[in-house]
Amino acid sequence: MSKSSPKASDPSAKASETHGHCLCGAIEYAFSGKPVWTAHCHCESCRRATSAAFATYVGVKLEQFNYMKGEPTFYESSPGVKRYFCATCGSPLAFVGDKWAGEIHLHAGSLDDPVAIAPTGHMNTTEQVPWGEVHDQLPRYAQYSHGATPTRKGPKA
């Protein structure tokens, strides 16, 4: 395992894998199997890291994941949290945190087919910007959603 990436490249990609890449194509990745979870994150840290109202992640186990081409660099945004991005084009690609050991959280927008994997909820909604309401019927969680009870389903009334 290299110092800059959660898992080094594996040249034995399978056709059944889900693929993604950065804007310029310098970095390509793949994961096998189904994601552990998918969600929109509304926390301030993710908003700032993506310069967007929220970030949409696909969480997969590290053993499912490989960089196929290139390796990203990272920024340690807080203790135990690394945000991976392409050093050439700046595309945010992934998030790894000690709190989620054994997982990598990929930016859904970097998937080759982001429509293929739909989010299942919204997390950290206590930090959501008021003008960033998404009009879907997915559950909303005040914080991280694993094992939590949703505060509501659907947009604010």
Backbone as CSV, one residue per row, in Angstrom:
resi,resn,N_x,N_y,N_z,CA_x,CA_y,CA_z,C_x,C_y,C_z
1,MET,0.858,-1.182,0.000,0.000,0.000,0.000,0.893,1.230,0.000
2,SER,0.611,2.142,-0.900,1.417,3.350,-0.958,0.944,4.349,0.086
3,LYS,1.810,5.296,0.364,1.495,6.312,1.369,0.362,7.228,0.924
4,SER,0.219,7.449,-0.384,-0.767,8.419,-0.863,-2.138,7.841,-1.163
5,SER,-2.277,6.525,-1.279,-3.579,5.977,-1.651,-3.993,4.861,-0.707
6,PRO,-5.308,4.657,-0.555,-5.767,3.616,0.330,-5.448,2.207,-0.148
7,LYS,-5.291,2.021,-1.441,-4.940,0.709,-1.963,-4.203,0.881,-3.290
8,ALA,-3.119,0.175,-3.453,-2.330,0.288,-4.682,-3.056,-0.356,-5.855
9,SER,-2.616,-0.040,-7.082,-3.285,-0.557,-8.271,-3.211,-2.062,-8.390
10,ASP,-4.236,-2.583,-9.029,-4.327,-4.004,-9.326,-4.678,-4.113,-10.800
11,PRO,-3.738,-4.616,-11.618,-3.980,-4.650,-13.060,-5.016,-5.673,-13.498
12,SER,-5.545,-6.497,-12.601,-6.481,-7.544,-13.002,-7.933,-7.097,-12.858
13,ALA,-8.318,-6.077,-13.587,-9.698,-5.563,-13.545,-10.654,-6.569,-14.184
14,LYS,-11.843,-6.630,-13.668,-12.867,-7.526,-14.197,-13.933,-6.709,-14.910
15,ALA,-14.541,-7.288,-15.933,-15.559,-6.586,-16.706,-16.779,-6.236,-15.861
16,SER,-17.037,-6.970,-14.775,-18.211,-6.730,-13.934,-17.993,-5.628,-12.899
17,GLU,-16.853,-5.034,-12.896,-16.555,-3.987,-11.927,-17.203,-2.659,-12.312
18,THR,-17.393,-1.817,-11.316,-17.850,-0.449,-11.531,-16.608,0.422,-11.647
19,HIS,-16.573,1.280,-12.659,-15.392,2.092,-12.934,-15.681,3.582,-12.748
20,GLY,-14.605,4.326,-12.494,-14.690,5.770,-12.385,-13.352,6.397,-12.723
21,HIS,-13.360,7.722,-12.867,-12.115,8.421,-13.200,-12.249,9.906,-12.893
22,CYS,-11.108,10.580,-12.886,-11.097,12.030,-12.686,-11.421,12.732,-14.009
23,LEU,-11.522,14.036,-13.975,-11.880,14.828,-15.154,-10.891,14.648,-16.306
24,CYS,-9.587,14.662,-16.003,-8.588,14.580,-17.070,-8.233,13.153,-17.466
25,GLY,-8.662,12.162,-16.693,-8.381,10.768,-17.013,-7.054,10.255,-16.492
26,ALA,-6.318,11.060,-15.745,-5.031,10.615,-15.205,-5.209,9.532,-14.150
27,ILE,-6.355,9.528,-13.489,-6.629,8.534,-12.451,-7.902,7.786,-12.812
28,GLU,-7.808,6.470,-12.785,-8.955,5.607,-13.022,-9.013,4.602,-11.883
29,TYR,-10.221,4.242,-11.484,-10.386,3.268,-10.410,-11.521,2.319,-10.747
30,ALA,-11.623,1.253,-9.966,-12.706,0.288,-10.129,-13.000,-0.344,-8.773
31,PHE,-14.247,-0.772,-8.609,-14.572,-1.586,-7.447,-15.485,-2.723,-7.876
32,SER,-15.380,-3.826,-7.167,-16.185,-5.000,-7.480,-17.331,-5.109,-6.485
33,GLY,-18.383,-5.771,-6.910,-19.510,-5.985,-6.022,-20.343,-4.741,-5.799
34,LYS,-21.243,-4.870,-4.814,-22.154,-3.767,-4.503,-21.561,-2.851,-3.449
35,PRO,-21.925,-1.581,-3.480,-21.473,-0.664,-2.437,-22.045,-1.058,-1.076
36,VAL,-21.347,-0.642,-0.030,-21.826,-0.838,1.338,-22.987,0.118,1.593
37,TRP,-22.894,1.320,1.051,-23.925,2.343,1.211,-23.712,3.434,0.169
38,THR,-24.728,4.253,-0.032,-24.648,5.439,-0.880,-25.454,6.540,-0.201
39,ALA,-24.960,7.763,-0.221,-25.685,8.844,0.454,-25.176,10.213,0.035
40,HIS,-26.032,11.192,0.248,-25.661,12.597,0.095,-25.180,13.080,1.465
41,CYS,-24.050,13.758,1.524,-23.549,14.318,2.783,-23.649,15.839,2.717
42,HIS,-24.246,16.423,3.751,-24.460,17.867,3.797,-23.533,18.577,4.778
43,CYS,-22.515,17.897,5.309,-21.655,18.540,6.315,-20.808,19.650,5.683
44,GLU,-20.412,20.584,6.513,-19.634,21.725,6.033,-18.320,21.289,5.395
45,SER,-17.665,20.306,5.975,-16.385,19.846,5.455,-16.524,19.300,4.030
46,CYS,-17.547,18.482,3.793,-17.768,17.941,2.444,-18.195,19.032,1.470
47,ARG,-19.002,19.979,1.939,-19.392,21.099,1.069,-18.164,21.891,0.634
48,ARG,-17.287,22.173,1.572,-16.085,22.954,1.232,-15.126,22.171,0.339
49,ALA,-15.000,20.872,0.584,-14.087,20.040,-0.209,-14.540,19.917,-1.654
50,THR,-15.856,20.059,-1.900,-16.385,19.907,-3.257,-16.878,21.214,-3.868
51,SER,-16.914,22.274,-3.054,-17.466,23.563,-3.497,-18.883,23.390,-4.038
52,ALA,-19.668,22.571,-3.337,-21.043,22.281,-3.745,-21.945,22.276,-2.509
53,ALA,-23.246,22.283,-2.721,-24.207,22.290,-1.615,-24.161,20.999,-0.807
54,PHE,-23.765,19.898,-1.434,-23.601,18.617,-0.747,-22.730,17.724,-1.620
55,ALA,-22.234,16.649,-1.033,-21.428,15.676,-1.766,-22.162,14.343,-1.756
56,THR,-22.116,13.625,-2.854,-22.750,12.319,-2.933,-21.658,11.257,-2.980
57,TYR,-21.736,10.321,-2.034,-20.702,9.295,-1.884,-21.241,7.896,-2.119
58,VAL,-20.338,7.042,-2.575,-20.568,5.617,-2.711,-19.521,4.956,-1.818
59,GLY,-19.973,4.338,-0.735,-19.051,3.688,0.195,-18.812,2.243,-0.187
60,VAL,-17.533,1.877,-0.338,-17.172,0.489,-0.646,-16.052,0.047,0.292
61,LYS,-15.959,-1.241,0.505,-14.885,-1.813,1.314,-13.571,-1.677,0.547
62,LEU,-12.486,-1.417,1.271,-11.188,-1.270,0.621,-10.799,-2.502,-0.195
63,GLU,-11.187,-3.692,0.274,-10.824,-4.898,-0.476,-11.586,-5.015,-1.796
64,GLN,-12.629,-4.232,-1.992,-13.382,-4.205,-3.253,-12.757,-3.242,-4.258
65,PHE,-11.835,-2.385,-3.811,-11.415,-1.197,-4.540,-9.978,-1.292,-5.052
66,ASN,-9.731,-0.749,-6.254,-8.381,-0.667,-6.828,-8.243,0.595,-7.680
67,TYR,-7.069,1.209,-7.627,-6.726,2.231,-8.617,-6.195,1.475,-9.819
68,MET,-6.725,1.764,-10.985,-6.334,1.073,-12.208,-5.277,1.857,-12.985
69,LYS,-5.307,3.175,-12.834,-4.363,4.042,-13.543,-4.082,5.240,-12.654
70,GLY,-2.821,5.537,-12.454,-2.431,6.684,-11.660,-2.772,6.518,-10.187
71,GLU,-2.367,7.479,-9.402,-2.708,7.506,-7.977,-2.969,8.947,-7.582
72,PRO,-4.004,9.147,-6.791,-4.315,10.517,-6.363,-3.378,10.991,-5.262
73,THR,-3.430,12.258,-5.025,-2.778,12.829,-3.856,-3.884,13.065,-2.837
74,PHE,-3.513,13.507,-1.637,-4.553,13.717,-0.636,-4.279,14.959,0.192
75,TYR,-5.326,15.410,0.822,-5.284,16.503,1.777,-5.892,15.971,3.062
76,GLU,-5.167,16.094,4.176,-5.701,15.669,5.462,-6.522,16.827,6.018
77,SER,-7.838,16.738,5.831,-8.728,17.847,6.177,-8.967,17.975,7.674
78,SER,-8.789,16.915,8.409,-8.850,16.916,9.875,-8.123,15.657,10.341
79,PRO,-7.791,15.555,11.620,-7.062,14.360,12.073,-7.814,13.076,11.722
80,GLY,-7.127,12.164,11.045,-7.722,10.890,10.665,-8.604,10.921,9.442
81,VAL,-8.649,12.043,8.719,-9.493,12.169,7.527,-8.635,12.615,6.345
82,LYS,-8.657,11.818,5.283,-7.925,12.153,4.060,-8.908,12.270,2.916
83,ARG,-8.759,13.329,2.146,-9.574,13.565,0.956,-8.651,13.445,-0.252
84,TYR,-8.967,12.488,-1.117,-8.126,12.181,-2.270,-8.621,12.924,-3.507
85,PHE,-7.669,13.412,-4.302,-8.005,14.162,-5.512,-6.901,14.009,-6.539
86,CYS,-7.209,14.334,-7.783,-6.230,14.285,-8.866,-5.337,15.524,-8.781
87,ALA,-4.051,15.319,-8.748,-3.103,16.434,-8.680,-3.039,17.204,-9.994
88,THR,-3.491,16.617,-11.087,-3.456,17.286,-12.387,-4.672,18.184,-12.602
89,CYS,-5.870,17.624,-12.462,-7.087,18.402,-12.756,-7.833,18.869,-11.508
90,GLY,-7.473,18.351,-10.347,-8.106,18.774,-9.103,-9.406,18.081,-8.755
91,SER,-9.854,17.127,-9.566,-11.121,16.438,-9.294,-11.081,15.723,-7.947
92,PRO,-12.072,15.991,-7.081,-12.156,15.197,-5.853,-12.618,13.789,-6.210
93,LEU,-11.972,12.790,-5.616,-12.273,11.404,-5.965,-12.773,10.562,-4.804
94,ALA,-12.201,10.773,-3.617,-12.536,9.873,-2.518,-12.262,10.514,-1.166
95,PHE,-12.806,9.859,-0.163,-12.701,10.283,1.226,-12.434,9.028,2.043
96,VAL,-11.441,9.078,2.936,-11.145,7.969,3.832,-10.992,8.551,5.227
97,GLY,-11.658,7.938,6.203,-11.570,8.423,7.575,-11.418,7.292,8.567
98,ASP,-10.671,7.546,9.630,-10.471,6.544,10.672,-11.797,6.053,11.246
99,LYS,-12.794,6.922,11.279,-14.114,6.571,11.803,-14.777,5.476,10.969
100,TRP,-14.373,5.362,9.708,-14.936,4.369,8.786,-13.822,3.434,8.310
101,ALA,-13.138,2.815,9.245,-12.009,1.931,8.924,-12.427,0.855,7.937
102,GLY,-11.562,0.617,6.955,-11.822,-0.430,5.978,-12.715,-0.017,4.827
103,GLU,-13.115,1.262,4.774,-13.967,1.755,3.687,-13.291,2.901,2.955
104,ILE,-13.665,3.062,1.713,-13.338,4.260,0.941,-14.656,4.805,0.419
105,HIS,-14.815,6.108,0.482,-16.047,6.762,0.051,-15.744,7.523,-1.232
106,LEU,-16.260,7.019,-2.325,-15.994,7.576,-3.650,-17.029,8.630,-4.007
107,HIS,-16.598,9.680,-4.670,-17.531,10.697,-5.144,-18.332,10.108,-6.304
108,ALA,-19.637,10.077,-6.145,-20.516,9.468,-7.154,-20.358,10.125,-8.516
109,GLY,-20.069,11.421,-8.541,-19.896,12.126,-9.811,-18.684,11.677,-10.597
110,SER,-17.764,10.944,-9.960,-16.581,10.452,-10.670,-16.799,9.063,-11.278
111,LEU,-17.957,8.451,-11.024,-18.263,7.147,-11.623,-18.471,7.297,-13.130
112,ASP,-18.074,6.293,-13.882,-18.336,6.311,-15.329,-19.830,6.397,-15.595
113,ASP,-20.636,5.722,-14.770,-22.090,5.752,-14.907,-22.703,6.078,-13.544
114,PRO,-22.734,7.350,-13.162,-23.250,7.706,-11.838,-24.733,7.407,-11.655
115,VAL,-25.468,7.205,-12.722,-26.895,6.894,-12.636,-27.108,5.458,-12.150
116,ALA,-26.122,4.589,-12.323,-26.255,3.174,-11.976,-26.360,2.924,-10.474
117,ILE,-25.888,3.851,-9.663,-25.912,3.666,-8.208,-26.622,4.859,-7.583
118,ALA,-27.818,4.622,-7.065,-28.629,5.706,-6.500,-28.408,5.861,-4.998
119,PRO,-28.363,7.096,-4.509,-28.245,7.328,-3.067,-29.459,6.764,-2.322
120,THR,-29.247,6.394,-1.064,-30.317,5.832,-0.245,-30.674,6.720,0.942
121,GLY,-30.013,7.867,1.083,-30.329,8.768,2.182,-29.482,10.024,2.158
122,HIS,-29.779,10.900,3.116,-29.050,12.157,3.320,-28.484,12.123,4.734
123,MET,-27.202,12.468,4.902,-26.632,12.497,6.241,-26.094,13.887,6.576
124,ASN,-25.931,14.108,7.862,-25.459,15.393,8.392,-26.368,16.539,7.976
125,THR,-27.661,16.298,8.036,-28.626,17.312,7.607,-28.715,18.492,8.566
126,THR,-28.168,18.368,9.769,-28.145,19.519,10.689,-27.220,20.609,10.158
127,GLU,-26.341,20.262,9.223,-25.418,21.241,8.629,-25.828,21.644,7.212
128,GLN,-26.968,21.192,6.762,-27.433,21.457,5.403,-27.709,22.941,5.188
129,VAL,-27.321,23.452,4.018,-27.659,24.833,3.677,-29.148,24.885,3.327
130,PRO,-29.872,25.914,3.770,-31.322,25.948,3.569,-31.760,25.949,2.101
131,TRP,-30.947,26.488,1.210,-31.324,26.534,-0.201,-30.902,25.272,-0.951
132,GLY,-30.340,24.277,-0.235,-29.873,23.053,-0.879,-30.767,21.864,-0.637
133,GLU,-32.050,22.079,-0.482,-32.992,20.984,-0.235,-33.177,20.156,-1.504
134,VAL,-33.046,18.851,-1.378,-33.248,17.931,-2.489,-34.652,17.360,-2.347
135,HIS,-35.425,17.445,-3.393,-36.825,17.014,-3.346,-36.963,15.546,-3.740
136,ASP,-36.532,14.680,-2.822,-36.713,13.246,-2.972,-37.349,12.736,-1.681
137,GLN,-37.679,11.493,-1.639,-38.325,10.917,-0.451,-37.368,10.053,0.370
138,LEU,-36.081,10.290,0.230,-35.081,9.529,0.971,-35.054,9.949,2.437
139,PRO,-34.650,9.038,3.332,-34.548,9.392,4.752,-33.444,10.414,4.988
140,ARG,-33.670,11.260,5.986,-32.704,12.283,6.398,-32.181,11.910,7.779
141,TYR,-30.851,11.982,7.952,-30.209,11.671,9.223,-29.490,12.911,9.737
142,ALA,-29.621,13.180,11.014,-28.978,14.350,11.606,-27.464,14.270,11.469
143,GLN,-26.912,13.055,11.598,-25.477,12.847,11.453,-25.239,11.671,10.525
144,TYR,-24.157,10.966,10.745,-23.811,9.787,9.949,-24.901,8.736,10.093
145,SER,-25.321,8.104,9.030,-26.540,7.291,9.024,-26.411,5.839,9.466
146,HIS,-25.224,5.245,9.540,-25.102,3.825,9.889,-25.724,3.546,11.247
147,GLY,-26.845,2.833,11.245,-27.511,2.445,12.474,-28.353,3.524,13.127
148,ALA,-28.394,4.709,12.567,-29.159,5.815,13.157,-30.618,5.767,12.700
149,THR,-31.443,6.454,13.458,-32.854,6.604,13.104,-33.001,7.905,12.317
150,PRO,-33.677,7.864,11.175,-33.838,9.105,10.406,-34.677,10.128,11.179
151,THR,-34.372,11.399,10.962,-35.144,12.477,11.578,-36.435,12.719,10.806
152,ARG,-36.438,12.385,9.514,-37.618,12.497,8.678,-37.333,11.841,7.332
153,LYS,-38.346,11.734,6.500,-38.188,11.308,5.110,-38.683,12.440,4.236
154,GLY,-38.001,12.648,3.152,-38.401,13.688,2.210,-37.945,15.070,2.632
155,PRO,-38.202,16.055,1.757,-37.765,17.430,2.012,-38.534,18.072,3.159
156,LYS,-37.980,19.167,3.647,-38.678,19.934,4.692,-39.993,20.452,4.137
157,ALA,-40.991,20.463,4.992,-42.321,20.936,4.565,-42.329,22.435,4.379
